[in-house]
Amino acid sequence: MTPTQTSPILVTGGTGTLGRHVLDRLQGTGLDLRVLSRHSHDPTGGIEYVTGDLATGNGIDAAVTGAQVILHLAGSSKGDEDKARHLVAAACRAGSPHLVYISVVGADRVPQDGRLDRAMFGYFGAKLAAERLVAESGLPWTTLRATQFHDLVLKVAQGLAKLPVVPVPSGLRFQPVDSGEVAGRMVELALGSPAGLVPDMAGPRIYPFADLLRSYLEAAGKHRLVVPMPLAGRAARAVKDGAVLAPDRAVGRRTWEEFLAGVTSARSSALPS
């Protein structure tokens, strides 16, 4: 099932990092666009906004009504399973829309056996639970797993850099990918036929997390003492062993260095001359 001009595409998380890129790309297709948001917005750029809350289910039925395709991009550090459950239930009541979901590489490989695992890496377990709800919904569906976005790595680095001494988890490696490139892939999937679990999407290079942090500190002109911090638990060991990497799916093109240079350049140009 592919969308038609008379049937809107619903986007959850349309005001987030990935969602904004997706909407930018969809606006050139001529299709009607609808965004589910917890806050009210005036229509802008031909986009209809519907107020609803995935965490509670309030307003979701109105949002999914008539949609042929639902791009489920809303995500957070917790609660993804409940959000998916509410969305799937409303979508099933509305008919049989194509549900396109963004998940994370390693969702099926990071253990969630103990409280420590869930406390530190529970996001992966929530994503896997949401994946299963989508796959078992009876709806036509497509799920893409991507590695961590450059934007997320930047946000974490900025937060750590506020500390005078920066603890860096030992042995963790990541393969960050450009959120704009992931958005392009999500639009391709939304405009295509349901495909189930599609091949992962990962960035072009693998980095120790300590290197990502140090390169940010250098670019930002910050001097901090970086101290290795050991991590315990099965989930941490799995991540150290590469559970969140996809070296055979390094299809992203923009590197962390290029992203960081773009951020630094944008900030420099915004400074008063």
Secondary structure, DSSP 8 states (H G I E B T S, - for coil): ----TTS-EEEETTTSHHHHHHHHHHTTTT--EEEEESS----BTTEEEEE--TTT-TTHHHHHTT-SEEEE----SS-HHHHHHHHHHHHHHH---EEEEEEETTTTTS---SHHHHHHHHHHHHHHHHHHHHHTSSS-EEEEEE--BHHHHHHHHHHHTTSSEEEEETT-EE--B-HHHHHHHHHHHHHS---EE---B--S--EEHHHHHHHHHHHHT---EEEEE---SHHHHHHHTTTT--GGG------HHHHHHHHHHHHHHHS--
